[in-house]
Amino acid sequence: MILYKYMSLQTAIDVVGDNSIGFSCIEDLNDPFECTAFGFTDGDMPASIVAGGYRNRFSRKYALLSLTRQPLNSLMWSHYGDSHQGVVVGIDVEKAGFTCNVSSVIPAQFGEVIYTSSKPKSRQFQHSVDELMSIGLDTVGFEADFYNIVKRAFLYKSLEWGYEEEVRVVKSLSKSPYGYHSFGGEFRNASGDWNQKRIASLGRPIYCYKLPEGAIKEVYLGRHVYKNISKSGVVSSDGLEEFKGLCRSMRIQLKRCEPDIYSWNLKAIELEGKS
């Protein structure tokens, strides 16, 4: 199964060049309602305080990768593909190890986001200090007993986000020697090989997960990818050609996106040779 990641051209150059893909902490995503669907009710402590504690714990102990099923979603290209100037990278999730129950807390086959018109309300979770402090200590792989609360933490979103058709992969950051605010570096844990980098402009880390060879299968160039050369100067013409050449050398299928003249849909055209 191939799932897709929208990104800027420069990010795609880094992803393909390093053969790695970035995971993020839940607090660094673009939805302030992330990790708030636990359904806690007021008790000895207000539900908001309890939910905040759980959210902080999940955010610092795990990292997630947001993927989608659809590489030709025009809205996604506008919002996440640098206004059609970017790239979509297609990843074979089996080849990448993202379906492995041992190394992913939420593997791809269990990571489909649940979109709802209202937040779930449930007394299912009886929160406790012991449970809160245990989050992230031992759970590295998928565990059925832990899945219900992990699902509430990572997989519930408002219905308005449904156009994203999102699938998430969640991995543990246990045994990382680097804190959230550090400049990071390389490390290995039971989830895989990582390189924690700091995005200075955003004041946040990104956890670059090393992919196995052959995990990246497809690259789609946005309709306006040329603007990286002609307007923004992000890359040179030679730089774009070098990126295409790198993709071909890695046997990555290259495509470019074009608007379909007969509909509101995008279509993908395979690039041959040096086109």
TAHU-V648751 format. One line per field, one symbol per residue. phi: phi as a letter, one per 30 degrees, with the letter a starting at -180 (. if undefined). psi: psi as a letter, one per 30 degrees, with the letter a starting at -180 (. if undefined). A space follows every 10 residues. Layout:
phi=???
psi=???
This chain:
phi=.ccbbdaddd dddddddchb bdcbdddcdc bdceibcdid cdbdbeeddd dddddddddd cbbbccbbdb dbdddddddc chhiccbccc cdddddidcd ddcbdbdedc cddccbdbdd cacdccdadd dedddjdcdc cdbedcdedd dddcccbded ddddhdbccc bdceiddcde cddildabbd dkcbbdccce dcibdbcdcd cdeiddcbbc cdecedddcd cdidbdeddd ddddddeddc hcdcbbcbdd dcaccdbccd cchcd
psi=kkllkkllee eeeeeeefhl kklllefglg jfgkhghfgl lkbelkeeee eeeeeeeeef flklkkllfj fhjeeeeeef hhhgfbkkkk kjfeefgfgk fefkejlefg gkkjklflkk kkgejjllee eeffkfefje akkeffeeee eeeffkllff gfffhkkkkk lkgkgkgkle glfaaklkaf fakljklkje ffhllkjjkk klkgejekkk klegffffef efgelleeee eeeeeeeefg hkkklkkkkk ffaglllkkk kkbg.
